[in-house]
Amino acid sequence: MAETKVPKEPETETDLHQYADGWISERKGTGVPAFLKFAYIVIIAGVLGYFFLYMNGEVNHSDRGALVRQFNAVTQSSPALMYAVIAMVAVYAVIVVVFAFKAVRKDQ
């Protein structure tokens, strides 16, 4: 018995979803590539590392390190405030990563 192939229906405009007034088009049923999801994690890790390493400025730089240390001594920076900002960024990062990896309903 020969297998009959059913011709694929032509794609219509309803298969495309437009965002940003047509600047971004997405085909119905497509998912976000995994590398883009993991890019969120890499970028957020870089941001948190940068905040943590340079929360008091670049104090170990050969040219401007002394000026940054003098500025920090005069302005009395608050480490508790900086850790609070880092914690808020970390909470936001967790929310973004959970949202990125969560399955999205397409019936909206």
LINQUI-V143379 format. One record per backbone hydrogen bond with DSSP energy under -1.0 kcal/mol. NH is the residue of the N-H (numbers start at 1). CO is the residue of the C=O. Records with the same first field share a line. If there is no record, write none. Layout:
NH->CO ; CO
//
This chain:
15->12
16->13
17->26
19->24
23->20
24->19
26->17
28->15
30->27
37->33
38->34
39->35
40->36
42->38
43->39
44->40
45->41
46->42
47->43
48->44
49->45
50->46
51->47
52->48
53->49
54->50
57->54
59->57
61->58
65->61
68->64
69->65
70->66
71->67
72->68
73->69
74->70
75->71
76->72
82->78
83->79
84->80
85->81
86->82
87->83
88->84
89->85
90->86
91->87
92->88
93->89
94->90
95->91
96->92
97->93
98->94
99->95
100->96
101->97
102->98
//
